[in-house]
């Protein structure tokens, strides 16, 4: 069971907005920046959002991140077929002295 | 081109050992902290270990403490993971990943990932 909790799946039709939640605790999300990774089938993970809400260059502004207290969320607006992937939240945990990943959320475009 | 290429994975018996390597290119390796992250096929990501820019600080997930050792050779632009006393549950694809800041630590996000090398522990 992951220290960071994500729903196992989420779905939407093209153009819809999908939101993925990530719940943690005071030792991780509560005190560390949250990062989000996208893993397309058969590929290595790629950073999608870092430091709660920052997008690396090349990441479309359809992707946005937010954090409040010990929870964070990733929003995908204007869902596209190429967004079908696994999404992971992550944060440094000060108590465990380790990076923690959420269990991952599989996004399906209907 | 910024690139990380892992090697060293293979089939090994329980209790065996391996040394995984990660060759870095296209960036100033000694400016960055580095990490190893593993993934059981079909399962989620698990951070395994991290090392700061000069090797002076390391950290490990609890399940590998005392069995795995992370190290680096900045002269060779290489990251290593010595894995000992392997167990079936260590079977996974092992990715190396660069920390996303030139601050030199490994506490931040990971911005460059290798494709991974597969370790299979089986009798």
Boltz contact constraints between the chains, C-beta under 6 A:
constraints:
  - contact:
      token1: [A, 35]
      token2: [B, 109]
      max_distance: 6.0
  - contact:
      token1: [A, 44]
      token2: [B, 95]
      max_distance: 6.0
  - contact:
      token1: [A, 44]
      token2: [B, 113]
      max_distance: 6.0
  - contact:
      token1: [A, 44]
      token2: [B, 115]
      max_distance: 6.0
  - contact:
      token1: [A, 45]
      token2: [B, 113]
      max_distance: 6.0
  - contact:
      token1: [A, 47]
      token2: [B, 109]
      max_distance: 6.0
  - contact:
      token1: [A, 47]
      token2: [B, 111]
      max_distance: 6.0
  - contact:
      token1: [A, 50]
      token2: [B, 109]
      max_distance: 6.0
  - contact:
      token1: [A, 88]
      token2: [B, 45]
      max_distance: 6.0
  - contact:
      token1: [A, 92]
      token2: [B, 107]
      max_distance: 6.0
  - contact:
      token1: [A, 97]
      token2: [B, 59]
      max_distance: 6.0
  - contact:
      token1: [A, 98]
      token2: [B, 61]
      max_distance: 6.0
  - contact:
      token1: [A, 99]
      token2: [B, 47]
      max_distance: 6.0
  - contact:
      token1: [A, 101]
      token2: [B, 45]
      max_distance: 6.0
  - contact:
      token1: [A, 103]
      token2: [B, 44]
      max_distance: 6.0
  - contact:
      token1: [A, 104]
      token2: [B, 44]
      max_distance: 6.0
